[in-house]
Amino acid sequence: MDRYTRWTALLDLLHHEERLTVEVAAARLGVSQATVRRDFDALAKQRKLISLRGAALHSTAAVATNSFDGLSPAVAAPHARRIAGQAAALLHPRTVVGIAGGALTAAVARAVGVRFDASSPVPATAESQAGQAGSTPVLTVVTNDLAVAGELVRRPGLKVVTTGGVLAPHSMTLSGPLAGLLLQGVSLDTAVIAADAVDPDFGVTAADELDADGCALMIARARQVIVVVRSADLDRSAFARVCGTERVGVLVTDSGIAPATAERFANRGVRVVAA
């Protein structure tokens, strides 16, 4: 388990338990107590928690920005957090990342925020967040999902750009011609796509044609494409095609992926990461 995934899991545990001891945290995460102590110290420096001798308490800031409270059970599930943590670990500082709306988007945004807030040397000022006055954002995120934007906008050092378009009331994603106008004018180092289904032969698909269109626009502007998807949604297709498998660089899923399925993706040049 990488440290960003651990930090997200620790903050989630802390939100539910109020006070978390080193011993309990180490047992829950399957890591050493020394590792947990280092994680507590690192998160305390970020003001995500209050570190005590042998334990930690959550702070108001930690509850507001790092818990999984309010997320759907599917997104808050441990496998979703692991997938999101692995996807965030693949991203590099000082790059431009597109995060499209989808079933795992909120979890990905949470993991990205934890990782790049933690590594950010940029002061938490309005100037740094806007990328003005010569400051360079530690990460620039372009998204058509207002939930993603809301998750990341308060993170020090992150620059958040939203597309225009028509807002879907249930998914909180923006779509339509206005969204396309912005995406046509940007260049992305990486696009992170949360797929509803992925088949090695047919490709990446979404349940909604508008979501598929938004994902396809991001993919067209990206040098690298990372697809996050549950293993239960592999080897099948949803309603609307997003892109072919040949466009996918990395597929991040959970450990439930069948070896034969992983091999089929690998044979098509897709790197498979099982969280």
Secondary structure, DSSP 4 states (H G I P E B T S, - for coil): --HHHHHHHHHHHHHHHSEEEHHHHHHHHTS-HHHHHHHHHHHHHTTSEEEETTEEEE-HHHHHHH--TTS-HHHHSHHHHHHHHHHHHT--TT-EEEE--STTHHHHHHHHHHHHHHH--S-SSHHHHHT-TT---SEEEEESBHHHHHHHTTSTTEEEEE--SEEPTTT-BEESHHHHHHHHT--EEEEEEE-SEEETTTEEEESSHHHHHHHHHHHHTEEEEEEE--GGGBS---SEEEE-GGG-SEEEE-TT--HHHHHHHHHTTPEEEE-
